[in-house]
């Protein structure tokens, strides 16, 4: 799990917190309706991003850690 307290960008912090807490709707609210997300493939619009997030982020168990120096 990424420790969001170490992240400087409030937007990135909110995205990581939403992912860590399983809050898909809060995660999607961070994107404009016509946003584009590129993750290998390109996803246009919030509904395409929703499908990607459910499949690649919220639908998997993946522990992530953030280390600081």
HELIX and SHEET records of a PDB file:
HELIX    1   1 UNK A    4  UNK A    6  5                                   3    
HELIX    2   2 UNK A   10  UNK A   20  1                                  11    
HELIX    3   3 UNK A   24  UNK A   28  1                                   5    
HELIX    4   4 UNK A   46  UNK A   53  1                                   8    
HELIX    5   5 UNK A   54  UNK A   58  3                                   5    
SHEET    1   A 2 UNK A  36  UNK A  38  0                                        
SHEET    2   A 2 UNK A  42  UNK A  44 -1                                        
END                                                                             
